[in-house]
């Protein structure tokens, strides 16, 4: 089978404007609960796209760790490629794709760091191995071999037999949305696309052509 022959029909549901919540965050929460109820693998996995000013866009999967009216929160190494790009250009986009329920959510907006106390609080909830991993990895930098990482881990386990502090170069970001689009697959490629756009502090709901 060639790539051009790979296709599927979308028939599970529809999305009407009158059924959408006035708040895109509440609408996202409804869809996220549906993803959880469907037992999807990693429903909080999202593609994060960043770009330096005038540079080459880059994208990777990160995990959503919080969402409320303030925005979408994730955690990472501040010195990584995405961290450096966000420091130079704080605009970013994320995409959630849940093919099993034929849905996609796109979010665009400005990104800023969460407070140190929020990062500390989340760090304390992480598995001990993940806490060490945040110290071990100079994320996105070239490393001579895996043995270098394992040697760092060994030293850190000796250094911190008890509580593992949060690395100063690791913490949270929050994407504050000004656009959120909900995509529902429909037959004949006439998909439902409902966009929320922030205008003068109010959310405007509009349908986009598929």
C-alpha distance (Angstrom), angle and dihedral (degrees) to the residues before:
residue distance angle dihedral
X1 . . .
X2 3.80 . .
X3 3.80 123.8 .
X4 3.79 89.8 -109.0
X5 3.82 88.8 61.8
X6 3.80 94.6 55.8
X7 3.79 108.2 103.2
X8 3.79 142.4 125.7
X9 3.77 138.4 -161.1
X10 3.80 120.7 -120.3
X11 3.78 113.6 -142.2
X12 3.81 110.0 142.6
X13 3.83 104.0 98.8
X14 3.79 148.8 -24.2
X15 3.80 136.4 -128.0
X16 3.80 121.9 -138.9
X17 3.78 126.5 -172.0
X18 3.80 92.3 -123.9
X19 3.81 90.3 56.5
X20 3.82 93.9 54.4
X21 3.78 121.0 100.6
X22 3.80 115.9 -117.3
X23 3.81 87.8 -121.0
X24 3.82 117.6 63.4
X25 3.80 89.4 -153.8
X26 3.80 91.3 57.9
X27 3.80 89.3 44.8
X28 3.80 89.6 52.1
X29 3.81 90.2 48.8
X30 3.82 89.8 54.5
X31 3.80 92.4 50.6
X32 3.79 92.1 44.4
X33 3.80 90.1 53.6
X34 3.80 88.0 51.7
X35 3.81 89.0 52.8
X36 3.80 90.3 50.7
X37 3.80 92.0 47.4
X38 3.81 89.2 52.4
X39 3.82 89.5 56.0
X40 3.78 92.1 -126.0
X41 3.81 116.9 -179.8
X42 3.82 111.4 -105.6
X43 3.82 96.8 -12.4
X44 3.82 89.0 177.8
X45 3.81 93.0 59.2
X46 3.79 110.5 115.5
X47 3.78 135.5 176.2
X48 3.81 109.8 -119.4
X49 3.81 116.4 -158.4
X50 3.81 120.9 -165.3
X51 3.78 134.0 169.5
X52 3.80 135.5 -168.1
X53 3.82 116.0 -129.9
X54 3.80 106.6 -71.9
X55 3.80 91.0 -9.9
X56 3.79 143.8 113.7
X57 3.83 115.6 -63.4
X58 3.79 116.9 -126.3
X59 3.79 131.6 -166.3
X60 3.79 136.8 -167.8
X61 3.80 140.7 159.9
X62 3.80 118.0 -93.7
X63 3.80 130.8 168.0
X64 3.78 124.3 -108.7
X65 3.80 108.1 -128.4
X66 3.78 101.6 175.5
X67 3.80 141.7 8.6
X68 3.79 130.8 -175.7
X69 3.78 138.2 132.1
X70 3.82 88.7 -63.0
X71 3.80 92.6 62.0
X72 3.81 145.2 -102.4
X73 3.83 118.0 -34.7
X74 3.79 129.5 -155.1
X75 3.81 134.9 161.2
X76 3.78 131.7 -134.1
X77 3.80 147.7 133.8
X78 3.81 110.3 -59.1
X79 3.83 90.5 -148.9
X80 3.82 95.0 53.5
X81 3.78 122.2 106.5
X82 3.80 91.5 -95.2
X83 3.80 90.3 47.6
X84 3.79 92.1 52.1
X85 3.79 91.8 46.1
X86 3.80 92.2 49.3
X87 3.81 89.9 49.9
X88 3.81 89.9 54.7
X89 3.80 96.7 37.5
X90 3.83 116.4 15.4
X91 3.81 94.4 -166.5
X92 3.80 116.1 105.5
X93 3.79 145.0 154.6
X94 3.80 134.0 -142.2
X95 3.81 131.2 -163.4
X96 3.80 129.2 -160.1
X97 3.82 115.6 -163.2
X98 3.79 120.4 -170.2
X99 3.82 104.5 175.7
X100 3.80 94.6 174.6
X101 3.82 90.0 66.3
X102 3.82 93.6 30.6
X103 3.79 95.7 -118.6
X104 3.77 139.0 129.7
X105 3.81 131.9 -177.4
X106 3.80 123.6 -160.8
X107 3.80 122.0 -165.1
X108 3.80 128.9 -173.5
X109 3.78 130.2 -179.3
X110 3.78 149.0 98.3
X111 3.80 122.9 -46.7
X112 3.79 128.5 -147.3
X113 3.78 136.4 165.8
X114 3.79 118.9 -91.5
X115 3.80 118.1 -126.1
X116 3.82 118.8 -75.7
X117 3.81 89.2 -115.6
X118 3.83 90.9 56.6
X119 3.80 90.1 49.9
X120 3.82 90.8 47.5
X121 3.80 91.3 49.8
X122 3.81 93.3 51.5
X123 3.82 93.0 43.1
X124 3.82 89.9 57.4
X125 3.82 90.4 56.9
X126 3.82 94.9 53.8
X127 3.81 122.8 101.0
X128 3.79 112.2 -94.9
X129 3.80 91.7 -113.7
X130 3.81 91.1 54.9
X131 3.80 90.2 50.0
X132 3.79 89.6 55.1
X133 3.79 90.7 44.8
X134 3.80 90.7 59.8
X135 3.82 88.3 57.2
X136 3.81 96.1 42.8
X137 3.77 100.6 51.7
X138 3.79 124.2 75.6
X139 3.77 85.2 -163.9
X140 3.83 117.8 -135.3
X141 3.83 92.3 6.1
X142 3.81 121.8 118.0
X143 3.81 112.2 -99.1
X144 3.81 124.4 -162.2
X145 3.81 94.2 -132.7
X146 3.78 146.1 -39.8
X147 3.79 90.1 -87.7
X148 3.82 88.2 68.3
X149 3.81 90.7 58.2
X150 3.80 92.8 45.4
X151 3.81 91.2 49.7
X152 3.81 89.9 52.4
X153 3.79 90.0 49.6
X154 3.81 91.4 51.5
X155 3.80 91.6 51.6
X156 3.80 92.7 47.2
X157 3.79 92.4 50.3
X158 3.80 87.7 55.3
X159 3.81 92.9 44.4
X160 3.81 95.5 49.6
X161 3.82 110.0 35.3
X162 3.79 89.2 157.0
X163 3.78 130.5 26.9
X164 3.79 115.5 4.3
X165 3.82 111.8 -139.9
X166 3.78 121.2 -139.3
X167 3.81 112.7 -97.3
X168 3.82 111.1 -115.4
X169 3.81 89.4 -129.6
X170 3.81 94.3 56.0
X171 3.79 129.8 73.3
X172 3.76 149.1 99.9
X173 3.77 138.4 -46.6
X174 3.79 128.8 -164.9
X175 3.80 122.8 -151.5
X176 3.81 108.0 -148.6
X177 3.82 104.7 -155.5
X178 3.77 127.3 -136.2
X179 3.84 92.4 168.9
X180 3.79 131.5 33.1
X181 3.80 122.4 174.3
X182 3.81 125.4 -166.8
X183 3.80 116.1 -155.9
X184 3.79 122.6 -166.0
X185 3.81 118.6 -174.9
X186 3.80 114.4 -122.5
X187 3.83 135.5 179.6
X188 3.81 120.9 -79.7
X189 3.81 90.9 19.6
X190 3.82 89.7 -76.1
X191 3.78 90.0 133.0
X192 3.79 124.1 -179.5
X193 3.81 112.4 -113.1
X194 3.80 116.8 -178.5
X195 3.79 116.0 -178.6
X196 3.80 127.6 -163.6
X197 3.79 111.9 -157.9
X198 3.81 123.7 -173.6
X199 3.82 111.2 -130.9
X200 3.81 120.5 173.4
X201 3.78 91.3 -22.4
X202 3.81 95.7 -49.4
X203 3.79 129.4 100.8
X204 3.79 115.9 -120.1
X205 3.82 115.6 -158.4
X206 3.80 117.5 -151.1
X207 3.80 138.3 161.3
X208 3.80 119.4 -121.4
X209 3.77 125.8 -153.1
X210 3.80 111.2 -106.9
